[in-house]
Amino acid sequence: MPLGQRSELWKLEEDPGEAQGLEKLHMKVADLVEFLLLKFRTKQPTSQAEMLAIVGEGEQDAFPGILGRASECMQLVFGVDVKEVDPSEHSYVLVTVLGLTCNAMLSGEQGPPKTGLLVVLLGAILLEGDRAPEEVVWEALGVMGVYAGEEHIIYGEPRELLTNVWVQEGYLEYRQVPGSDPARYEFLWGPRAHAETCRLQVLEYLLRVNRGLPVSSWPRLKRL
């Protein structure tokens, strides 16, 4: 175990109260994320008062940090922005990032929003020169725990999503590489992706959520 990790472990062993406090914080963030997902699905706004009722009225001081962590999770994992629309009333709305309108629901199932994965894929295509070989895409998604043919707890069966659902919705093109023998396949942006967003918006978004890292430091999306 690296020295830094051992130091953190000793620190938690010396202060079990701190570890319990951190676990409590994570649970409150998870509860708030679940609440925000419900609000997103039902297309309802929310307020600070409603969110405090979820995390506990006694968490006024800790609330900004809890909301910040929950908002980051909503953005990175689900592709949903938590936007404050009225600071005086502390009211919020939930919208998909970059204005994307995709549903990505398989057979009408009500599942978590999958826009976050779509944005990662659109970024991967850009960074591969506007066309991403299929093997590069699955290598990148594997770092995120997303594998072809394996059901993912959030994204479902990803191969169906990438090669069928998002192709039908117009966000992706999935085609054989011209002249390849044996056949190889690649992903490109579809017409709906071009209509709803642009290259600059996607790259700016990815740089923002990756703490401003330059594109050159992003090896095959492994930092996402």
N, C-alpha and C positions, 0 to 999 in steps of 0.2 A: 504493500500500500504506500503511495507517495506520501512524503512528509507532510505536505499541506493537508491531505485528507486525514492523516492521523491526528494532526493538530486540531482539526475540526471535531473529530470524534472525541478526543480527550476533553475538549471544551464542553461538548454536550453531556459527557459523563460527569463532569464536575458540576454542571448546572442543569440538572434534569428539569427544573422548572422552566428554563428557556426552551428546551426541546418540546415540552408540553404546550408552551405558549405558541410555538411555531406550528405545531400540529393543529391547534385550535384555530389559528389564523388560516391555514390551508383549508380547513373544513368550512369556514365562513366564506372564503373565496369560492369554493366549489358550490356551496348553497346559492350564492349570488349568481354564479354563471348559469346554474340550472334555472333560476328565476328569469334571468335575462333571455335565455333561449325560449322560454315559454312566451315571453312578451314579443319576441321576434316572430315566432310562428303565428301568433294571434294578431300581429300587426298593431299592437297597442303601445302607446307611450308609457313611460313610467316616471317616477319621481324619487327624490332622495328619501322622502318619508316612507314610501313603499319599500325601498331597498333597506332602509334602517330596520323596518319591521322584520325583514328576512334575517339580517345579520345580528340584530339585537339593538334595542334602543340605547343600551349603555355603551355602544361602540361609536359614539359621536366623534371622539378624537381619532380613533383608528380608521374611521370610515373612508377618508380620502385614499389611504393606502390600500384598503381592501377593494375599493372601486377601481383603483388604478390597476391592480393585479388582475381583477376580473375582466376589465376592459381589454387588457393586453391578451388574455387568453381568448376572448371572443374574437379579437382581430386576427391573431396568428393562427389559431386552430380552426375557427369557423368562418373567417372572412367577413365578420360583422363589426361595424363601427358603432360604439356607444357615443352618441353626440348630444351634448347639452344644448337645448334649443332656447331655454329661458333661464338665464342665471338667477334672476330675481325669484323665480318660482322653483328653481332647481329641478326642472323637468327635462327629460331625455327621450330621444327616439333611437331606434335601432335600425340601421340600414346596411345593406351589403357594401363592401368596400369597392371603390372605383366605379360605383354606379352599376355594377353588373347585376343583371336581373335573372340569373340562372336559377332553376328550381332543382334540377338533378335529383328528382325523386324517382326511384325505380318502382314501377308497377303501382304508382300512386301511394307508396308507403310514406308515412310521416317520420322522417328521420332528421338528424342534425343537419344544419346547413353545411354545404361542402364547398362554398366559394373559396375558402382558404386554400384548399388543394388545387383548385382551378388556377388561382393567381400564381401559385408556385410553378405550375406547369407552363403557364403563359410566359413566365419569366425564364424558365429553362429553355424554352424555344427561342426566345430572344437571344439569350447568351450563347446559344449554339449556332447563331447566324441565321435566325428566322426559320430553321428547320432542325428538329432534334431527333436523332436516331432513337428508335425504340429502346435499345439496350441502355443508352445513356439515361433515358427517362426512368427506367426501372431501377437502375443503379442509384439514382438520386433519391427516388421515393423509398428505396430500401433503407436508406439512412434514417428516414422518418418512421420506419416500421410498417411501411405500406408495400405489400408484395402482390404480384399478379397471382390470381387464383386463390388468395387467402382472404377470408372475411375480416374486415377491419372494424373495430368497435365504433368508429365515427363515420368512416367513408364507405363502409360496405365492401362489396366486391369491386376492387378498383379497375380491373381489366374491362369489365362491363361498362363502368363509368367512363373510362377514357376512350375506349374504342367504339362504343355504341351510343350511350346516352348523350355525352357532350358533342359527339359528331352529329347526331340527329338534331340537337339543339342549335347547331351552327357555331359552337365555340371552337371546335377543333376540326382539323382535317387529318385523317389517318390514311396514309397511302403507301404503296410499295415504292421503294427507292428506284427511280428509273434505271434500267439496265442491270439491276442487281440479280445475281444468279450464284448461289441460291437466293431466294427472295428475302430481302430485308425491308423493314418498314420504318416510317418516320412520322413525326407529328408536326403540324403547322397550325398557325392561327386560322380559325374559320371566319367567315364573313360577319358573324354576330359579334365576335371578339373585336374585330376592326371597327364595327359600328358603335359599340358601347364604350370602348376605351381606346387608348393608344399606347405605343411603345414607351414614350416618355413617362406617362402616368404609372405604368406598371413598374418600370425601373425605379422611379422615384419612391414608389410605395415600398418596394423590396429593400431599397437602401435605408429607408426610414425605419422599418421594423427590424432591420439588422444593425441598428445603432450606427448607421452612416458608414458601414464598411464599403470600401471601393469594390467595384465589380471584379477587379483583378484578384481580390482576396477571397473570391467566392468559388471554390473548386467544386464544380459539378453539383451545386446547390447543397453541399454538405453542411453549410452553416444554417440552413433553414430548419 
